[in-house]
Amino acid sequence: MAWYPEVTTGRQNRGATFAAMNSMRFPHPLVLLTAFILLAAALSYVLPAGEFVRRLDPATQRQVVVPGSYHRVPPTPVSPLNMLVSLPRGLVDAGSVVFLIFLAGGAFTVVDQTGALRYGVDSLLHRAQGREAVLIPLVSLLFAIMGALENMGEEIIALVPVLLVLMRRLGYPSIVAVAASLGAAVVGAAFSPLNPFQVVIAQKLAQLPPFSGWAYRVVFLVIALGIWIVGTMRYARRHRVAPDTTSPTATEEATTHRGQPGLVLLLLLVAFSVFGYGVVSLGWDFDQMSALFFVLGVGAGLVGGLGLTGTAEGFVAGFRDVAFSGILIGFARAIFVVLEQGHVVDTIVQGLAAPLAHLPVALAALGMLVVHTALHLPVPSVSGQAVLTMPLLVPLSDLIGLSRQVTVLAYQYAAGLGDLVTPTNGGLMAMLAACGVRYDQWLRFAGKLYGLLLALGAVAVVLGIAFHI
């Protein structure tokens, strides 16, 4: 959007400028992600192509890089055609996540159409009458625990309907739904002492005992969650409006269909119990989660009195509502596809990591925070970033006398917190789109909290050096 401020003087000029800046719109998410795809393709022409030798790590069963093996390879600039082809390839690569979003979105639309969600929210608000302020901390803690346990992220998109209903009934804007769910889960995951997709995999790659240093991490996890929850509550109070009372009440919803909303909620509780057991104990992936949500949707539709046709129509409506979120996931993945085709991902890693060897220990540790923060833009997968960087940084930390545990801390905090603000994180962009929140609105809310949390991570890293963890 073009901006041409009027020629004024003094206070009028400053006021007009401020008003014009407020009226500027941040690029649409698809425009933003497309720009990153174009940038990734351009980098394949500018940066030298190179790669590391990789080997299978027996502890994690993943391909990891061999330290010191970086070498140049023939340049493979990404042509305009291949750049465009990266879009469907990105969707294919992220297919399991996209299907999870579609099936979970369809299932929760079916649940919503039975009236069960509003029935449950009404019951919750009735029981919490006069104590509504505690709901945001409770919701945030719930999602933070799930983030800490299993790196919950994209799965939260399926819960958008119930989150939005709850926040509207409380009179809070949609951005609070994102903050109390995905935001809290990201913070919980980033500071977790036992997240299998972040700290545990990094510790395995660093040849550290799994869950080692857990007590140290718990201290900073508590502080980090306190910062995030307090920030969320302050924003919610400042932007609270009249609660939405235009939606049907629980009694009206219960009589809309022949089914019993209480039974649907019971089915929902059973499904989430199975979900938690499957993820934590059985190692479920996105495919198993998708199957569970499909069963949940069918069961909720039949129990809720929608019938087969009504259930199918509910799924279709859900597919339509989350289609944009699924597309955003594919576009975000396409950025990495382009960088891989150009063989410049390893070049970026080598360029960022090499200078750390010439820094003092404390500065090198803080430099790792900077490196991981920068790397999370082209490599938005926390587990992928661990596999890519730990084999490089662990030998470096040994050479300069830096604790391997501190090396893992620097990765964990910087890469994990990157999910809060990185526009190449498809889960974040999809969640914002599903809740109707613009990316620039989210940045204005989360930016300061992200800075505070990253500073907390830096303190934890420096103290970790001092305490020889």
Buried (B, 14 or more C-beta within 10 A) or exposed (E): EEEEEEEEEEEEEEEBBEEEEEEEEBBEBBEBBBEBBBBBBBBBEEBEBBBBEBEEBEEBEBEBBEBEBBEEEEBBBBEEEBBBBBBEBBBEBBBBBBBBBBBBBBBBBBBBBBBBBBBBBBBBBEEBEEEBEEBBBEBBBBBBBBBBBBBBBBBBBBBBBBBBBBBBBBBBBBBBBBBBBBBBBBBBBBBBBBBBBBBBBBBBBBEBEEEBBEEBBBEBBEBBBEBBBEBBBEBBEEEEEEBEEEBBEBEEBBEBBEBBBBBBBEBBEEBBEBBBEBBEEEEBEBEBBBBBBBBBBBBBBBBBBBBEEBBBBBBEBBBEBBBBBBBBBBBBBBBBBBBBBBBBBBBBBBBBBEEBEEBEBBEBBBBBBBBBBBBBBBBBBBBBBBBBBBBBBBEBBEEBEBBBBBBBBBBBBBBBBBBBBBBBBBBBBBBBBBBBBBBBBBBEBBEEBBEBBBEBBBEBBBBBBEEEB
